[in-house]
Amino acid sequence: MNILLLDTSTENCYIFILSNDKYCSIDVKACFQHTEHSLLLLDCALKSLHLEITDIDLVITGIGPGSFTGVRIAHSLIKGLTFGSKTYILPLPTPSIFALSYTLNNISKCNIYVLIFGKKNRFYFSKYPENWAASDSFLKYLLNPEIYDLTLFEIIKKNLYSMNNDDIFIVDNKEAFFMELSKLNDNAENPFRTELSEFSSKVNVKEVTLNFKNLTKIIADCVKENDEIKKYFIDAEELLPLYIRSPDALENL
């Protein structure tokens, strides 16, 4: 099975192709200039494995949340390249892609918190409990995780007392995360400064480092062994972004 993974919902452009035991991985910080780079990078990845887009059996794509423009760029690219083909598409929430990549690299008993920086000092937040990838609820967490649009303070307040020291925060923008944390700590009028200090001593922050090889392999194995996941395959024209909040144009109406 030839699998293509494409995600442009953050400022990074992630492209990964698995073809039997061969693979090509591209991770480029494009600062949301995905329109200029994605097609060229995808073409390079295909050529490196001597493949055509018609050789791809399954496309895994991030549906967000994240950059509204970035998500739409990836989806437009996929729709254009797979139009009229028999290629199946598996849409995954971007937090699940991040969490699964880290889980497979670091098999440990810890909760995983994924934070994707949005706008206006807010984060898209999702929590994956320990051993989630090995549980009977794997597909539920993979395909339909609970995702919230929150400030960092709201995330901390919601989760502080259920956190363990081994828990991991995966962030797509480490600079933005610590900038927001610093603002909270510096606010003398904040009634929760003690709690914030406790959080700062607990937090274990990892910038997103993705292992798509393991991720695509576990999806491929799941396809072979579990017909349930095939129910979530869609055609290109059915591909839609996952919006947690309205785009700015709608917010300003």
VOGU-3710 file (C-alpha; in Angstrom, 3 decimals, decimal comma):
1> mnillldtst> 0,000/0,000/0,000  1,255/3,472/-0,931  0,241/6,093/1,630  0,576/9,871/1,397  0,260/12,051/4,499  -0,159/15,802/4,028  -0,748/18,437/6,691  -0,461/22,213/6,283  -2,675/23,324/9,161  0,235/24,927/11,056
11> encyifilsn> 3,130/27,021/9,769  4,946/23,786/8,885  4,293/21,845/5,704  4,407/18,114/6,475  4,604/15,624/3,607  5,271/11,923/4,085  4,992/9,050/1,616  5,268/5,390/2,629  5,699/2,863/-0,181  6,229/-0,642/1,207
21> dkycsidvka> 9,465/-0,282/3,206  10,612/2,886/1,441  9,603/6,357/2,478  10,202/10,056/1,936  9,666/12,620/4,685  9,557/16,396/4,211  9,079/18,890/7,041  9,470/22,522/6,004  8,676/25,622/8,017  6,842/27,570/5,344
31> cfqhtehsll> 5,349/30,326/7,541  1,956/29,722/5,925  3,307/30,174/2,386  1,991/26,698/1,597  0,547/27,702/-1,754  4,056/28,342/-3,074  5,676/25,221/-1,663  3,257/22,321/-1,227  2,869/21,167/-4,825  6,596/21,421/-5,541
41> lldcalkslh> 7,511/19,525/-2,371  4,935/16,826/-3,065  6,260/16,400/-6,595  9,811/16,019/-5,231  8,652/13,425/-2,690  6,850/11,366/-5,329  9,800/11,474/-7,722  12,218/10,378/-4,999  10,242/7,121/-4,718  9,603/6,814/-8,476
51> leitdidlvi> 5,870/7,215/-7,942  3,060/9,095/-9,639  0,139/10,561/-7,720  -2,029/7,851/-9,304  0,058/5,234/-7,459  -1,170/6,507/-4,086  -3,776/4,219/-2,507  -4,591/6,254/0,603  -4,170/9,917/1,519  -4,091/10,830/5,207
61> tgigpgsftg> -4,649/14,544/5,643  -4,897/16,864/8,597  -8,235/18,650/8,726  -7,244/21,128/11,419  -7,924/22,995/13,511  -5,149/25,466/12,824  -4,621/28,002/10,092  -7,880/28,260/8,154  -5,968/29,158/4,995  -3,368/26,427/5,496
71> vriahslikg> -5,978/23,691/5,926  -7,817/24,772/2,787  -4,597/24,791/0,740  -3,866/21,136/1,545  -7,437/20,148/0,813  -7,512/21,994/-2,509  -4,279/20,273/-3,497  -5,633/16,832/-2,604  -8,938/17,438/-4,373  -7,162/18,571/-7,527
81> ltfgsktyil> -4,676/15,708/-7,614  -7,104/12,897/-6,761  -10,130/14,088/-8,729  -11,693/11,196/-10,610  -9,288/8,655/-9,112  -9,951/5,700/-6,820  -7,689/7,089/-4,102  -9,251/6,970/-0,645  -8,847/9,780/1,856  -8,664/9,455/5,637
91> plptpsifal> -9,247/12,860/7,277  -7,657/13,155/10,723  -7,812/16,010/13,229  -4,351/17,548/13,336  -4,008/17,081/17,142  -4,428/13,324/16,609  -1,604/13,308/14,059  0,671/15,055/16,549  -0,349/12,878/19,504  -0,027/9,593/17,615
101> sytlnniskc> 3,396/10,528/16,271  4,679/11,270/19,758  2,993/8,250/21,334  4,655/5,867/18,911  8,063/7,395/19,571  7,708/7,370/23,337  5,678/4,498/24,701  5,055/5,741/28,229  2,268/5,977/30,729  1,435/9,646/30,530
111> niyvlifgkk> -1,282/11,963/29,381  -0,577/13,912/26,210  -1,829/17,466/25,826  -1,733/18,925/22,314  -1,809/22,706/21,876  -1,977/24,284/18,423  -1,548/28,042/18,480  -4,529/29,833/16,989  -5,037/33,575/16,998  -5,694/36,239/19,607
121> nrfyfskype> -3,601/34,382/22,216  -5,723/31,245/22,086  -4,885/27,585/21,537  -6,681/24,611/20,061  -6,400/22,095/22,879  -6,936/18,334/23,038  -6,066/15,734/25,667  -5,095/12,106/24,971  -5,005/9,820/28,045  -2,220/7,370/28,787
131> nwaasdsflk> -2,127/4,302/26,546  -4,837/5,789/24,326  -3,269/4,316/21,174  -3,412/0,798/22,626  -6,944/0,973/23,993  -10,287/-0,141/22,598  -11,079/3,559/22,196  -8,196/4,143/19,762  -10,396/5,028/16,783  -12,552/7,304/18,923
141> yllnpeiydl> -9,543/9,319/20,071  -7,906/9,209/16,646  -10,902/10,291/14,586  -13,077/12,262/16,967  -11,105/13,729/19,874  -12,541/16,484/22,026  -10,951/19,752/20,873  -11,398/23,101/22,591  -10,592/26,708/21,702  -9,116/28,086/24,952
151> tlfeiikknl> -6,656/30,557/26,393  -3,599/29,081/28,097  -4,991/30,161/31,454  -8,230/28,257/30,775  -6,240/25,159/29,786  -4,163/25,305/32,975  -7,168/25,899/35,218  -9,037/22,993/33,599  -6,218/20,445/33,878  -3,793/21,456/36,637
161> ysmnnddifi> -5,050/19,118/39,345  -5,338/16,101/37,052  -1,798/16,481/35,697  1,143/14,253/36,575  4,803/15,219/36,392  5,339/12,768/33,511  2,629/14,309/31,350  3,639/15,869/28,050  2,572/19,106/26,399  3,060/18,958/22,617
171> vdnkeaffme> 2,989/22,437/21,084  3,372/23,578/17,498  4,674/26,993/18,606  6,872/26,790/21,691  7,677/30,512/21,603  3,999/31,487/21,712  3,338/29,004/24,532  6,053/30,368/26,822  5,199/33,968/25,938  1,637/33,405/27,122
181> lsklndnaen> 2,861/31,587/30,238  5,213/34,480/31,033  2,370/36,998/30,713  0,311/35,018/33,201  3,177/34,745/35,677  3,956/38,475/35,410  0,381/39,566/36,088  0,469/40,717/39,720  -3,330/40,853/39,872  -3,744/37,247/38,800
191> pfrtelsefs> -5,423/35,401/41,706  -4,044/32,072/40,489  -0,307/32,856/40,614  0,300/30,019/43,097  -1,381/27,557/40,758  0,626/28,914/37,835  3,842/28,417/39,767  2,821/24,824/40,448  2,018/24,338/36,773  5,389/25,762/35,690
201> skvnvkevtl> 7,168/23,235/37,896  5,180/20,365/36,383  5,014/21,231/32,720  7,082/19,162/30,280  6,848/20,875/26,909  7,859/19,209/23,651  7,881/21,004/20,323  6,263/18,897/17,633  8,670/16,244/16,344  6,752/13,915/14,107
211> nfknltkiia> 7,538/10,313/13,222  5,288/9,751/10,254  6,865/6,394/9,415  5,431/4,737/12,488  2,195/6,679/12,173  1,530/5,595/8,597  2,505/2,013/9,409  0,048/1,784/12,264  -2,683/3,216/10,023  -1,761/0,696/7,307
221> dcvkendeik> -1,912/-2,152/9,846  -5,224/-0,843/11,138  -6,635/-0,830/7,603  -5,567/-4,463/7,133  -6,828/-5,696/10,485  -9,820/-3,510/11,297  -12,567/-2,851/8,763  -14,039/-0,267/11,127  -11,550/2,400/10,060  -12,564/1,979/6,423
231> kyfidaeell> -15,953/3,436/7,298  -14,184/6,761/7,700  -12,612/6,771/4,235  -14,059/9,496/2,041  -13,855/10,708/-1,545  -12,079/13,959/-2,403  -15,269/15,976/-2,839  -16,318/15,108/0,734  -13,172/16,591/2,298  -13,951/19,464/4,676
241> plyirspdal> -11,866/21,438/7,196  -12,529/21,058/10,917  -13,489/24,470/12,264  -13,592/24,917/16,036  -14,377/28,607/15,828  -15,562/30,884/13,053  -13,042/32,472/10,679  -12,203/36,130/11,356  -14,498/37,282/8,552  -17,476/35,726/10,336
251> enl> -16,374/36,877/13,800  -16,349/40,478/12,595  -19,882/40,438/11,159
//
